[in-house]
Amino acid sequence: MSDNTLNSSSTRQANACNELNKKLLEALDSTVKAEGLPFMRGIEKEGLRTTSNHEISQTDHQKALGHPLTHPTITTDYSEALTE
């Protein structure tokens, strides 16, 4: 096999790879535009509710936040007093 044949084959493979990458990026771009990012990330901030005497609060989750088990972004961890 000559050097020209190898170079031509390598060039075809590189072009095919570039074309595939271009199509994959276009598909990802259209998905992100239509549906948003395919993953979710956020920042977790935990806060332990306490009383004015600096004891862990024994009161229910604040009603203004909605139910802690069904709120889309605020939840409780292992304790009613620990919101995140």
mmCIF file of the N, C-alpha and C atoms, coordinates in Angstrom:
data_MODEL
# 
_entry.id   MODEL 
# 
loop_
_atom_site.group_PDB 
_atom_site.id 
_atom_site.type_symbol 
_atom_site.label_atom_id 
_atom_site.label_alt_id 
_atom_site.label_comp_id 
_atom_site.label_asym_id 
_atom_site.label_entity_id 
_atom_site.label_seq_id 
_atom_site.pdbx_PDB_ins_code 
_atom_site.Cartn_x 
_atom_site.Cartn_y 
_atom_site.Cartn_z 
_atom_site.occupancy 
_atom_site.B_iso_or_equiv 
_atom_site.pdbx_formal_charge 
_atom_site.auth_seq_id 
_atom_site.auth_comp_id 
_atom_site.auth_asym_id 
_atom_site.auth_atom_id 
_atom_site.pdbx_PDB_model_num 
ATOM 1   N N  . MET A 1 1  ? 0.849   -1.166 0.000  1.00 0.00 ? 1  MET A N  1 
ATOM 2   C CA . MET A 1 1  ? 0.000   0.000  0.000  1.00 0.00 ? 1  MET A CA 1 
ATOM 3   C C  . MET A 1 1  ? 0.902   1.239  0.000  1.00 0.00 ? 1  MET A C  1 
ATOM 4   N N  . SER A 1 2  ? 0.564   2.171  -0.817 1.00 0.00 ? 2  SER A N  1 
ATOM 5   C CA . SER A 1 2  ? 1.397   3.369  -0.931 1.00 0.00 ? 2  SER A CA 1 
ATOM 6   C C  . SER A 1 2  ? 1.037   4.381  0.146  1.00 0.00 ? 2  SER A C  1 
ATOM 7   N N  . ASP A 1 3  ? 1.918   5.353  0.338  1.00 0.00 ? 3  ASP A N  1 
ATOM 8   C CA . ASP A 1 3  ? 1.658   6.422  1.308  1.00 0.00 ? 3  ASP A CA 1 
ATOM 9   C C  . ASP A 1 3  ? 0.424   7.225  0.934  1.00 0.00 ? 3  ASP A C  1 
ATOM 10  N N  . ASN A 1 4  ? 0.209   7.414  -0.384 1.00 0.00 ? 4  ASN A N  1 
ATOM 11  C CA . ASN A 1 4  ? -0.960  8.167  -0.835 1.00 0.00 ? 4  ASN A CA 1 
ATOM 12  C C  . ASN A 1 4  ? -2.253  7.446  -0.476 1.00 0.00 ? 4  ASN A C  1 
ATOM 13  N N  . THR A 1 5  ? -2.258  6.128  -0.595 1.00 0.00 ? 5  THR A N  1 
ATOM 14  C CA . THR A 1 5  ? -3.441  5.349  -0.263 1.00 0.00 ? 5  THR A CA 1 
ATOM 15  C C  . THR A 1 5  ? -3.721  5.432  1.235  1.00 0.00 ? 5  THR A C  1 
ATOM 16  N N  . LEU A 1 6  ? -2.660  5.311  2.077  1.00 0.00 ? 6  LEU A N  1 
ATOM 17  C CA . LEU A 1 6  ? -2.836  5.417  3.528  1.00 0.00 ? 6  LEU A CA 1 
ATOM 18  C C  . LEU A 1 6  ? -3.332  6.803  3.927  1.00 0.00 ? 6  LEU A C  1 
ATOM 19  N N  . ASN A 1 7  ? -2.756  7.837  3.341  1.00 0.00 ? 7  ASN A N  1 
ATOM 20  C CA . ASN A 1 7  ? -3.184  9.202  3.653  1.00 0.00 ? 7  ASN A CA 1 
ATOM 21  C C  . ASN A 1 7  ? -4.631  9.430  3.242  1.00 0.00 ? 7  ASN A C  1 
ATOM 22  N N  . SER A 1 8  ? -5.011  8.897  2.075  1.00 0.00 ? 8  SER A N  1 
ATOM 23  C CA . SER A 1 8  ? -6.377  9.051  1.592  1.00 0.00 ? 8  SER A CA 1 
ATOM 24  C C  . SER A 1 8  ? -7.353  8.328  2.512  1.00 0.00 ? 8  SER A C  1 
ATOM 25  N N  . SER A 1 9  ? -6.994  7.135  2.985  1.00 0.00 ? 9  SER A N  1 
ATOM 26  C CA . SER A 1 9  ? -7.837  6.359  3.883  1.00 0.00 ? 9  SER A CA 1 
ATOM 27  C C  . SER A 1 9  ? -7.950  7.066  5.241  1.00 0.00 ? 9  SER A C  1 
ATOM 28  N N  . SER A 1 10 ? -6.853  7.564  5.747  1.00 0.00 ? 10 SER A N  1 
ATOM 29  C CA . SER A 1 10 ? -6.865  8.286  7.019  1.00 0.00 ? 10 SER A CA 1 
ATOM 30  C C  . SER A 1 10 ? -7.707  9.546  6.922  1.00 0.00 ? 10 SER A C  1 
ATOM 31  N N  . THR A 1 11 ? -7.617  10.233 5.807  1.00 0.00 ? 11 THR A N  1 
ATOM 32  C CA . THR A 1 11 ? -8.387  11.451 5.607  1.00 0.00 ? 11 THR A CA 1 
ATOM 33  C C  . THR A 1 11 ? -9.876  11.140 5.568  1.00 0.00 ? 11 THR A C  1 
ATOM 34  N N  . ARG A 1 12 ? -10.252 10.051 4.865  1.00 0.00 ? 12 ARG A N  1 
ATOM 35  C CA . ARG A 1 12 ? -11.663 9.654  4.800  1.00 0.00 ? 12 ARG A CA 1 
ATOM 36  C C  . ARG A 1 12 ? -12.184 9.304  6.197  1.00 0.00 ? 12 ARG A C  1 
ATOM 37  N N  . GLN A 1 13 ? -11.394 8.572  6.968  1.00 0.00 ? 13 GLN A N  1 
ATOM 38  C CA . GLN A 1 13 ? -11.808 8.202  8.326  1.00 0.00 ? 13 GLN A CA 1 
ATOM 39  C C  . GLN A 1 13 ? -11.945 9.439  9.214  1.00 0.00 ? 13 GLN A C  1 
ATOM 40  N N  . ALA A 1 14 ? -11.008 10.354 9.105  1.00 0.00 ? 14 ALA A N  1 
ATOM 41  C CA . ALA A 1 14 ? -11.077 11.576 9.909  1.00 0.00 ? 14 ALA A CA 1 
ATOM 42  C C  . ALA A 1 14 ? -12.301 12.394 9.514  1.00 0.00 ? 14 ALA A C  1 
ATOM 43  N N  . ASN A 1 15 ? -12.581 12.485 8.232  1.00 0.00 ? 15 ASN A N  1 
ATOM 44  C CA . ASN A 1 15 ? -13.757 13.225 7.761  1.00 0.00 ? 15 ASN A CA 1 
ATOM 45  C C  . ASN A 1 15 ? -15.050 12.574 8.258  1.00 0.00 ? 15 ASN A C  1 
ATOM 46  N N  . ALA A 1 16 ? -15.109 11.244 8.204  1.00 0.00 ? 16 ALA A N  1 
ATOM 47  C CA . ALA A 1 16 ? -16.293 10.530 8.686  1.00 0.00 ? 16 ALA A CA 1 
ATOM 48  C C  . ALA A 1 16 ? -16.474 10.748 10.187 1.00 0.00 ? 16 ALA A C  1 
ATOM 49  N N  . CYS A 1 17 ? -15.380 10.721 10.930 1.00 0.00 ? 17 CYS A N  1 
ATOM 50  C CA . CYS A 1 17 ? -15.439 10.952 12.370 1.00 0.00 ? 17 CYS A CA 1 
ATOM 51  C C  . CYS A 1 17 ? -15.903 12.379 12.658 1.00 0.00 ? 17 CYS A C  1 
ATOM 52  N N  . ASN A 1 18 ? -15.375 13.340 11.939 1.00 0.00 ? 18 ASN A N  1 
ATOM 53  C CA . ASN A 1 18 ? -15.781 14.731 12.117 1.00 0.00 ? 18 ASN A CA 1 
ATOM 54  C C  . ASN A 1 18 ? -17.258 14.926 11.786 1.00 0.00 ? 18 ASN A C  1 
ATOM 55  N N  . GLU A 1 19 ? -17.726 14.269 10.746 1.00 0.00 ? 19 GLU A N  1 
ATOM 56  C CA . GLU A 1 19 ? -19.132 14.380 10.353 1.00 0.00 ? 19 GLU A CA 1 
ATOM 57  C C  . GLU A 1 19 ? -20.037 13.758 11.424 1.00 0.00 ? 19 GLU A C  1 
ATOM 58  N N  . LEU A 1 20 ? -19.636 12.625 11.977 1.00 0.00 ? 20 LEU A N  1 
ATOM 59  C CA . LEU A 1 20 ? -20.396 11.991 13.040 1.00 0.00 ? 20 LEU A CA 1 
ATOM 60  C C  . LEU A 1 20 ? -20.449 12.895 14.280 1.00 0.00 ? 20 LEU A C  1 
ATOM 61  N N  . ASN A 1 21 ? -19.302 13.452 14.655 1.00 0.00 ? 21 ASN A N  1 
ATOM 62  C CA . ASN A 1 21 ? -19.268 14.371 15.801 1.00 0.00 ? 21 ASN A CA 1 
ATOM 63  C C  . ASN A 1 21 ? -20.178 15.568 15.561 1.00 0.00 ? 21 ASN A C  1 
ATOM 64  N N  . LYS A 1 22 ? -20.165 16.089 14.351 1.00 0.00 ? 22 LYS A N  1 
ATOM 65  C CA . LYS A 1 22 ? -21.016 17.238 14.011 1.00 0.00 ? 22 LYS A CA 1 
ATOM 66  C C  . LYS A 1 22 ? -22.490 16.871 14.169 1.00 0.00 ? 22 LYS A C  1 
ATOM 67  N N  . LYS A 1 23 ? -22.882 15.690 13.687 1.00 0.00 ? 23 LYS A N  1 
ATOM 68  C CA . LYS A 1 23 ? -24.277 15.247 13.796 1.00 0.00 ? 23 LYS A CA 1 
ATOM 69  C C  . LYS A 1 23 ? -24.675 15.027 15.253 1.00 0.00 ? 23 LYS A C  1 
ATOM 70  N N  . LEU A 1 24 ? -23.777 14.453 16.062 1.00 0.00 ? 24 LEU A N  1 
ATOM 71  C CA . LEU A 1 24 ? -24.075 14.231 17.476 1.00 0.00 ? 24 LEU A CA 1 
ATOM 72  C C  . LEU A 1 24 ? -24.243 15.553 18.221 1.00 0.00 ? 24 LEU A C  1 
ATOM 73  N N  . LEU A 1 25 ? -23.379 16.530 17.931 1.00 0.00 ? 25 LEU A N  1 
ATOM 74  C CA . LEU A 1 25 ? -23.502 17.840 18.567 1.00 0.00 ? 25 LEU A CA 1 
ATOM 75  C C  . LEU A 1 25 ? -24.778 18.554 18.139 1.00 0.00 ? 25 LEU A C  1 
ATOM 76  N N  . GLU A 1 26 ? -25.168 18.412 16.875 1.00 0.00 ? 26 GLU A N  1 
ATOM 77  C CA . GLU A 1 26 ? -26.419 19.019 16.409 1.00 0.00 ? 26 GLU A CA 1 
ATOM 78  C C  . GLU A 1 26 ? -27.616 18.377 17.100 1.00 0.00 ? 26 GLU A C  1 
ATOM 79  N N  . ALA A 1 27 ? -27.571 17.042 17.283 1.00 0.00 ? 27 ALA A N  1 
ATOM 80  C CA . ALA A 1 27 ? -28.665 16.345 17.968 1.00 0.00 ? 27 ALA A CA 1 
ATOM 81  C C  . ALA A 1 27 ? -28.746 16.775 19.429 1.00 0.00 ? 27 ALA A C  1 
ATOM 82  N N  . LEU A 1 28 ? -27.606 16.907 20.087 1.00 0.00 ? 28 LEU A N  1 
ATOM 83  C CA . LEU A 1 28 ? -27.592 17.371 21.472 1.00 0.00 ? 28 LEU A CA 1 
ATOM 84  C C  . LEU A 1 28 ? -28.106 18.794 21.559 1.00 0.00 ? 28 LEU A C  1 
ATOM 85  N N  . ASP A 1 29 ? -27.689 19.644 20.642 1.00 0.00 ? 29 ASP A N  1 
ATOM 86  C CA . ASP A 1 29 ? -28.132 21.040 20.631 1.00 0.00 ? 29 ASP A CA 1 
ATOM 87  C C  . ASP A 1 29 ? -29.648 21.130 20.464 1.00 0.00 ? 29 ASP A C  1 
ATOM 88  N N  . SER A 1 30 ? -30.207 20.349 19.557 1.00 0.00 ? 30 SER A N  1 
ATOM 89  C CA . SER A 1 30 ? -31.659 20.413 19.350 1.00 0.00 ? 30 SER A CA 1 
ATOM 90  C C  . SER A 1 30 ? -32.418 19.857 20.557 1.00 0.00 ? 30 SER A C  1 
ATOM 91  N N  . THR A 1 31 ? -31.870 18.834 21.212 1.00 0.00 ? 31 THR A N  1 
ATOM 92  C CA . THR A 1 31 ? -32.497 18.285 22.415 1.00 0.00 ? 31 THR A CA 1 
ATOM 93  C C  . THR A 1 31 ? -32.478 19.304 23.546 1.00 0.00 ? 31 THR A C  1 
ATOM 94  N N  . VAL A 1 32 ? -31.352 19.967 23.743 1.00 0.00 ? 32 VAL A N  1 
ATOM 95  C CA . VAL A 1 32 ? -31.235 20.969 24.805 1.00 0.00 ? 32 VAL A CA 1 
ATOM 96  C C  . VAL A 1 32 ? -32.196 22.127 24.540 1.00 0.00 ? 32 VAL A C  1 
ATOM 97  N N  . LYS A 1 33 ? -32.305 22.553 23.281 1.00 0.00 ? 33 LYS A N  1 
ATOM 98  C CA . LYS A 1 33 ? -33.215 23.646 22.946 1.00 0.00 ? 33 LYS A CA 1 
ATOM 99  C C  . LYS A 1 33 ? -34.674 23.240 23.162 1.00 0.00 ? 33 LYS A C  1 
ATOM 100 N N  . ALA A 1 34 ? -35.014 21.995 22.880 1.00 0.00 ? 34 ALA A N  1 
ATOM 101 C CA . ALA A 1 34 ? -36.397 21.534 22.994 1.00 0.00 ? 34 ALA A CA 1 
ATOM 102 C C  . ALA A 1 34 ? -36.772 21.129 24.422 1.00 0.00 ? 34 ALA A C  1 
ATOM 103 N N  . GLU A 1 35 ? -35.841 20.493 25.134 1.00 0.00 ? 35 GLU A N  1 
ATOM 104 C CA . GLU A 1 35 ? -36.177 19.888 26.424 1.00 0.00 ? 35 GLU A CA 1 
ATOM 105 C C  . GLU A 1 35 ? -35.344 20.391 27.593 1.00 0.00 ? 35 GLU A C  1 
ATOM 106 N N  . GLY A 1 36 ? -34.359 21.209 27.345 1.00 0.00 ? 36 GLY A N  1 
ATOM 107 C CA . GLY A 1 36 ? -33.449 21.639 28.400 1.00 0.00 ? 36 GLY A CA 1 
ATOM 108 C C  . GLY A 1 36 ? -32.309 20.648 28.540 1.00 0.00 ? 36 GLY A C  1 
ATOM 109 N N  . LEU A 1 37 ? -31.459 20.905 29.502 1.00 0.00 ? 37 LEU A N  1 
ATOM 110 C CA . LEU A 1 37 ? -30.315 20.022 29.719 1.00 0.00 ? 37 LEU A CA 1 
ATOM 111 C C  . LEU A 1 37 ? -30.782 18.644 30.162 1.00 0.00 ? 37 LEU A C  1 
ATOM 112 N N  . PRO A 1 38 ? -30.103 17.582 29.710 1.00 0.00 ? 38 PRO A N  1 
ATOM 113 C CA . PRO A 1 38 ? -30.533 16.220 30.054 1.00 0.00 ? 38 PRO A CA 1 
ATOM 114 C C  . PRO A 1 38 ? -30.122 15.786 31.457 1.00 0.00 ? 38 PRO A C  1 
ATOM 115 N N  . PHE A 1 39 ? -29.710 16.711 32.284 1.00 0.00 ? 39 PHE A N  1 
ATOM 116 C CA . PHE A 1 39 ? -29.362 16.402 33.660 1.00 0.00 ? 39 PHE A CA 1 
ATOM 117 C C  . PHE A 1 39 ? -29.693 17.614 34.511 1.00 0.00 ? 39 PHE A C  1 
ATOM 118 N N  . MET A 1 40 ? -29.808 17.383 35.793 1.00 0.00 ? 40 MET A N  1 
ATOM 119 C CA . MET A 1 40 ? -30.132 18.487 36.698 1.00 0.00 ? 40 MET A CA 1 
ATOM 120 C C  . MET A 1 40 ? -29.025 18.623 37.735 1.00 0.00 ? 40 MET A C  1 
ATOM 121 N N  . ARG A 1 41 ? -28.666 19.839 37.980 1.00 0.00 ? 41 ARG A N  1 
ATOM 122 C CA . ARG A 1 41 ? -27.689 20.132 39.015 1.00 0.00 ? 41 ARG A CA 1 
ATOM 123 C C  . ARG A 1 41 ? -28.215 21.265 39.862 1.00 0.00 ? 41 ARG A C  1 
ATOM 124 N N  . GLY A 1 42 ? -27.806 21.304 41.065 1.00 0.00 ? 42 GLY A N  1 
ATOM 125 C CA . GLY A 1 42 ? -28.245 22.372 41.935 1.00 0.00 ? 42 GLY A CA 1 
ATOM 126 C C  . GLY A 1 42 ? -27.286 22.541 43.087 1.00 0.00 ? 42 GLY A C  1 
ATOM 127 N N  . ILE A 1 43 ? -27.605 23.459 43.903 1.00 0.00 ? 43 ILE A N  1 
ATOM 128 C CA . ILE A 1 43 ? -26.813 23.715 45.096 1.00 0.00 ? 43 ILE A CA 1 
ATOM 129 C C  . ILE A 1 43 ? -27.657 23.322 46.295 1.00 0.00 ? 43 ILE A C  1 
ATOM 130 N N  . GLU A 1 44 ? -27.083 22.542 47.170 1.00 0.00 ? 44 GLU A N  1 
ATOM 131 C CA . GLU A 1 44 ? -27.804 22.125 48.357 1.00 0.00 ? 44 GLU A CA 1 
ATOM 132 C C  . GLU A 1 44 ? -27.395 23.014 49.522 1.00 0.00 ? 44 GLU A C  1 
ATOM 133 N N  . LYS A 1 45 ? -28.366 23.563 50.180 1.00 0.00 ? 45 LYS A N  1 
ATOM 134 C CA . LYS A 1 45 ? -28.130 24.378 51.365 1.00 0.00 ? 45 LYS A CA 1 
ATOM 135 C C  . LYS A 1 45 ? -28.969 23.788 52.476 1.00 0.00 ? 45 LYS A C  1 
ATOM 136 N N  . GLU A 1 46 ? -28.317 23.303 53.483 1.00 0.00 ? 46 GLU A N  1 
ATOM 137 C CA . GLU A 1 46 ? -29.037 22.713 54.597 1.00 0.00 ? 46 GLU A CA 1 
ATOM 138 C C  . GLU A 1 46 ? -29.144 23.724 55.733 1.00 0.00 ? 46 GLU A C  1 
ATOM 139 N N  . GLY A 1 47 ? -30.257 23.698 56.410 1.00 0.00 ? 47 GLY A N  1 
ATOM 140 C CA . GLY A 1 47 ? -30.444 24.587 57.547 1.00 0.00 ? 47 GLY A CA 1 
ATOM 141 C C  . GLY A 1 47 ? -31.234 23.890 58.634 1.00 0.00 ? 47 GLY A C  1 
ATOM 142 N N  . LEU A 1 48 ? -30.684 23.854 59.812 1.00 0.00 ? 48 LEU A N  1 
ATOM 143 C CA . LEU A 1 48 ? -31.346 23.228 60.946 1.00 0.00 ? 48 LEU A CA 1 
ATOM 144 C C  . LEU A 1 48 ? -32.191 24.274 61.655 1.00 0.00 ? 48 LEU A C  1 
ATOM 145 N N  . ARG A 1 49 ? -33.488 24.014 61.738 1.00 0.00 ? 49 ARG A N  1 
ATOM 146 C CA . ARG A 1 49 ? -34.384 24.958 62.403 1.00 0.00 ? 49 ARG A CA 1 
ATOM 147 C C  . ARG A 1 49 ? -34.226 24.821 63.909 1.00 0.00 ? 49 ARG A C  1 
ATOM 148 N N  . THR A 1 50 ? -34.072 25.959 64.568 1.00 0.00 ? 50 THR A N  1 
ATOM 149 C CA . THR A 1 50 ? -33.909 25.961 66.017 1.00 0.00 ? 50 THR A CA 1 
ATOM 150 C C  . THR A 1 50 ? -34.887 26.934 66.661 1.00 0.00 ? 50 THR A C  1 
ATOM 151 N N  . THR A 1 51 ? -35.045 26.785 67.949 1.00 0.00 ? 51 THR A N  1 
ATOM 152 C CA . THR A 1 51 ? -35.887 27.703 68.723 1.00 0.00 ? 51 THR A CA 1 
ATOM 153 C C  . THR A 1 51 ? -35.046 28.909 69.132 1.00 0.00 ? 51 THR A C  1 
ATOM 154 N N  . SER A 1 52 ? -35.696 29.885 69.743 1.00 0.00 ? 52 SER A N  1 
ATOM 155 C CA . SER A 1 52 ? -34.965 31.061 70.223 1.00 0.00 ? 52 SER A CA 1 
ATOM 156 C C  . SER A 1 52 ? -34.015 30.699 71.367 1.00 0.00 ? 52 SER A C  1 
ATOM 157 N N  . ASN A 1 53 ? -34.203 29.515 71.961 1.00 0.00 ? 53 ASN A N  1 
ATOM 158 C CA . ASN A 1 53 ? -33.312 29.035 73.027 1.00 0.00 ? 53 ASN A CA 1 
ATOM 159 C C  . ASN A 1 53 ? -32.183 28.162 72.457 1.00 0.00 ? 53 ASN A C  1 
ATOM 160 N N  . HIS A 1 54 ? -32.046 28.152 71.129 1.00 0.00 ? 54 HIS A N  1 
ATOM 161 C CA . HIS A 1 54 ? -30.984 27.397 70.428 1.00 0.00 ? 54 HIS A CA 1 
ATOM 162 C C  . HIS A 1 54 ? -31.151 25.885 70.563 1.00 0.00 ? 54 HIS A C  1 
ATOM 163 N N  . GLU A 1 55 ? -32.377 25.428 70.708 1.00 0.00 ? 55 GLU A N  1 
ATOM 164 C CA . GLU A 1 55 ? -32.662 23.998 70.726 1.00 0.00 ? 55 GLU A CA 1 
ATOM 165 C C  . GLU A 1 55 ? -33.264 23.621 69.381 1.00 0.00 ? 55 GLU A C  1 
ATOM 166 N N  . ILE A 1 56 ? -33.139 22.354 68.999 1.00 0.00 ? 56 ILE A N  1 
ATOM 167 C CA . ILE A 1 56 ? -33.712 21.901 67.730 1.00 0.00 ? 56 ILE A CA 1 
ATOM 168 C C  . ILE A 1 56 ? -35.224 22.055 67.780 1.00 0.00 ? 56 ILE A C  1 
ATOM 169 N N  . SER A 1 57 ? -35.775 22.657 66.763 1.00 0.00 ? 57 SER A N  1 
ATOM 170 C CA . SER A 1 57 ? -37.208 22.914 66.711 1.00 0.00 ? 57 SER A CA 1 
ATOM 171 C C  . SER A 1 57 ? -37.992 21.615 66.627 1.00 0.00 ? 57 SER A C  1 
ATOM 172 N N  . GLN A 1 58 ? -39.062 21.552 67.384 1.00 0.00 ? 58 GLN A N  1 
ATOM 173 C CA . GLN A 1 58 ? -39.948 20.391 67.364 1.00 0.00 ? 58 GLN A CA 1 
ATOM 174 C C  . GLN A 1 58 ? -41.258 20.716 66.641 1.00 0.00 ? 58 GLN A C  1 
ATOM 175 N N  . THR A 1 59 ? -41.371 21.906 66.079 1.00 0.00 ? 59 THR A N  1 
ATOM 176 C CA . THR A 1 59 ? -42.598 22.315 65.392 1.00 0.00 ? 59 THR A CA 1 
ATOM 177 C C  . THR A 1 59 ? -42.633 21.734 63.978 1.00 0.00 ? 59 THR A C  1 
ATOM 178 N N  . ASP A 1 60 ? -43.823 21.727 63.407 1.00 0.00 ? 60 ASP A N  1 
ATOM 179 C CA . ASP A 1 60 ? -43.986 21.220 62.047 1.00 0.00 ? 60 ASP A CA 1 
ATOM 180 C C  . ASP A 1 60 ? -43.257 22.107 61.040 1.00 0.00 ? 60 ASP A C  1 
ATOM 181 N N  . HIS A 1 61 ? -43.038 21.534 59.882 1.00 0.00 ? 61 HIS A N  1 
ATOM 182 C CA . HIS A 1 61 ? -42.469 22.254 58.738 1.00 0.00 ? 61 HIS A CA 1 
ATOM 183 C C  . HIS A 1 61 ? -43.343 23.486 58.471 1.00 0.00 ? 61 HIS A C  1 
ATOM 184 N N  . GLN A 1 62 ? -42.733 24.603 58.097 1.00 0.00 ? 62 GLN A N  1 
ATOM 185 C CA . GLN A 1 62 ? -43.486 25.833 57.861 1.00 0.00 ? 62 GLN A CA 1 
ATOM 186 C C  . GLN A 1 62 ? -44.524 25.637 56.763 1.00 0.00 ? 62 GLN A C  1 
ATOM 187 N N  . LYS A 1 63 ? -45.756 26.005 57.041 1.00 0.00 ? 63 LYS A N  1 
ATOM 188 C CA . LYS A 1 63 ? -46.858 25.829 56.086 1.00 0.00 ? 63 LYS A CA 1 
ATOM 189 C C  . LYS A 1 63 ? -46.614 26.596 54.787 1.00 0.00 ? 63 LYS A C  1 
ATOM 190 N N  . ALA A 1 64 ? -45.941 27.760 54.856 1.00 0.00 ? 64 ALA A N  1 
ATOM 191 C CA . ALA A 1 64 ? -45.683 28.570 53.667 1.00 0.00 ? 64 ALA A CA 1 
ATOM 192 C C  . ALA A 1 64 ? -44.804 27.839 52.647 1.00 0.00 ? 64 ALA A C  1 
ATOM 193 N N  . LEU A 1 65 ? -44.036 26.855 53.104 1.00 0.00 ? 65 LEU A N  1 
ATOM 194 C CA . LEU A 1 65 ? -43.166 26.099 52.197 1.00 0.00 ? 65 LEU A CA 1 
ATOM 195 C C  . LEU A 1 65 ? -43.888 24.927 51.541 1.00 0.00 ? 65 LEU A C  1 
ATOM 196 N N  . GLY A 1 66 ? -45.098 24.644 51.980 1.00 0.00 ? 66 GLY A N  1 
ATOM 197 C CA . GLY A 1 66 ? -45.818 23.494 51.443 1.00 0.00 ? 66 GLY A CA 1 
ATOM 198 C C  . GLY A 1 66 ? -45.398 22.227 52.165 1.00 0.00 ? 66 GLY A C  1 
ATOM 199 N N  . HIS A 1 67 ? -45.873 21.104 51.701 1.00 0.00 ? 67 HIS A N  1 
ATOM 200 C CA . HIS A 1 67 ? -45.562 19.832 52.340 1.00 0.00 ? 67 HIS A CA 1 
ATOM 201 C C  . HIS A 1 67 ? -44.123 19.430 52.041 1.00 0.00 ? 67 HIS A C  1 
ATOM 202 N N  . PRO A 1 68 ? -43.349 19.038 53.043 1.00 0.00 ? 68 PRO A N  1 
ATOM 203 C CA . PRO A 1 68 ? -41.933 18.744 52.825 1.00 0.00 ? 68 PRO A CA 1 
ATOM 204 C C  . PRO A 1 68 ? -41.667 17.525 51.946 1.00 0.00 ? 68 PRO A C  1 
ATOM 205 N N  . LEU A 1 69 ? -42.620 16.640 51.811 1.00 0.00 ? 69 LEU A N  1 
ATOM 206 C CA . LEU A 1 69 ? -42.403 15.449 50.992 1.00 0.00 ? 69 LEU A CA 1 
ATOM 207 C C  . LEU A 1 69 ? -42.823 15.628 49.538 1.00 0.00 ? 69 LEU A C  1 
ATOM 208 N N  . THR A 1 70 ? -43.523 16.719 49.240 1.00 0.00 ? 70 THR A N  1 
ATOM 209 C CA . THR A 1 70 ? -43.997 16.917 47.867 1.00 0.00 ? 70 THR A CA 1 
ATOM 210 C C  . THR A 1 70 ? -43.531 18.221 47.249 1.00 0.00 ? 70 THR A C  1 
ATOM 211 N N  . HIS A 1 71 ? -42.797 19.051 47.974 1.00 0.00 ? 71 HIS A N  1 
ATOM 212 C CA . HIS A 1 71 ? -42.303 20.313 47.418 1.00 0.00 ? 71 HIS A CA 1 
ATOM 213 C C  . HIS A 1 71 ? -41.263 19.996 46.341 1.00 0.00 ? 71 HIS A C  1 
ATOM 214 N N  . PRO A 1 72 ? -41.297 20.687 45.188 1.00 0.00 ? 72 PRO A N  1 
ATOM 215 C CA . PRO A 1 72 ? -40.380 20.347 44.100 1.00 0.00 ? 72 PRO A CA 1 
ATOM 216 C C  . PRO A 1 72 ? -38.912 20.671 44.371 1.00 0.00 ? 72 PRO A C  1 
ATOM 217 N N  . THR A 1 73 ? -38.628 21.634 45.258 1.00 0.00 ? 73 THR A N  1 
ATOM 218 C CA . THR A 1 73 ? -37.225 22.006 45.470 1.00 0.00 ? 73 THR A CA 1 
ATOM 219 C C  . THR A 1 73 ? -36.791 22.034 46.929 1.00 0.00 ? 73 THR A C  1 
ATOM 220 N N  . ILE A 1 74 ? -37.719 22.025 47.854 1.00 0.00 ? 74 ILE A N  1 
ATOM 221 C CA . ILE A 1 74 ? -37.366 22.045 49.273 1.00 0.00 ? 74 ILE A CA 1 
ATOM 222 C C  . ILE A 1 74 ? -37.845 20.744 49.897 1.00 0.00 ? 74 ILE A C  1 
ATOM 223 N N  . THR A 1 75 ? -36.995 20.127 50.672 1.00 0.00 ? 75 THR A N  1 
ATOM 224 C CA . THR A 1 75 ? -37.357 18.856 51.291 1.00 0.00 ? 75 THR A CA 1 
ATOM 225 C C  . THR A 1 75 ? -36.773 18.783 52.692 1.00 0.00 ? 75 THR A C  1 
ATOM 226 N N  . THR A 1 76 ? -37.129 17.765 53.412 1.00 0.00 ? 76 THR A N  1 
ATOM 227 C CA . THR A 1 76 ? -36.491 17.511 54.699 1.00 0.00 ? 76 THR A CA 1 
ATOM 228 C C  . THR A 1 76 ? -35.654 16.262 54.529 1.00 0.00 ? 76 THR A C  1 
ATOM 229 N N  . ASP A 1 77 ? -34.588 16.195 55.290 1.00 0.00 ? 77 ASP A N  1 
ATOM 230 C CA . ASP A 1 77 ? -33.698 15.048 55.204 1.00 0.00 ? 77 ASP A CA 1 
ATOM 231 C C  . ASP A 1 77 ? -34.218 13.964 56.123 1.00 0.00 ? 77 ASP A C  1 
ATOM 232 N N  . TYR A 1 78 ? -33.537 13.665 57.177 1.00 0.00 ? 78 TYR A N  1 
ATOM 233 C CA . TYR A 1 78 ? -33.956 12.641 58.126 1.00 0.00 ? 78 TYR A CA 1 
ATOM 234 C C  . TYR A 1 78 ? -34.750 13.220 59.275 1.00 0.00 ? 78 TYR A C  1 
ATOM 235 N N  . SER A 1 79 ? -34.846 14.529 59.312 1.00 0.00 ? 79 SER A N  1 
ATOM 236 C CA . SER A 1 79 ? -35.465 15.193 60.448 1.00 0.00 ? 79 SER A CA 1 
ATOM 237 C C  . SER A 1 79 ? -36.381 16.319 59.953 1.00 0.00 ? 79 SER A C  1 
ATOM 238 N N  . GLU A 1 80 ? -37.500 16.489 60.590 1.00 0.00 ? 80 GLU A N  1 
ATOM 239 C CA . GLU A 1 80 ? -38.409 17.584 60.252 1.00 0.00 ? 80 GLU A CA 1 
ATOM 240 C C  . GLU A 1 80 ? -37.720 18.933 60.424 1.00 0.00 ? 80 GLU A C  1 
ATOM 241 N N  . ALA A 1 81 ? -36.779 19.021 61.338 1.00 0.00 ? 81 ALA A N  1 
ATOM 242 C CA . ALA A 1 81 ? -36.110 20.291 61.621 1.00 0.00 ? 81 ALA A CA 1 
ATOM 243 C C  . ALA A 1 81 ? -35.016 20.624 60.601 1.00 0.00 ? 81 ALA A C  1 
ATOM 244 N N  . LEU A 1 82 ? -34.613 19.646 59.799 1.00 0.00 ? 82 LEU A N  1 
ATOM 245 C CA . LEU A 1 82 ? -33.515 19.857 58.851 1.00 0.00 ? 82 LEU A CA 1 
ATOM 246 C C  . LEU A 1 82 ? -34.073 20.060 57.445 1.00 0.00 ? 82 LEU A C  1 
ATOM 247 N N  . THR A 1 83 ? -34.157 21.300 57.002 1.00 0.00 ? 83 THR A N  1 
ATOM 248 C CA . THR A 1 83 ? -34.635 21.568 55.650 1.00 0.00 ? 83 THR A CA 1 
ATOM 249 C C  . THR A 1 83 ? -33.450 21.643 54.707 1.00 0.00 ? 83 THR A C  1 
ATOM 250 N N  . GLU A 1 84 ? -33.657 21.213 53.474 1.00 0.00 ? 84 GLU A N  1 
ATOM 251 C CA . GLU A 1 84 ? -32.602 21.339 52.467 1.00 0.00 ? 84 GLU A CA 1 
ATOM 252 C C  . GLU A 1 84 ? -33.207 21.590 51.115 1.00 0.00 ? 84 GLU A C  1 
# 
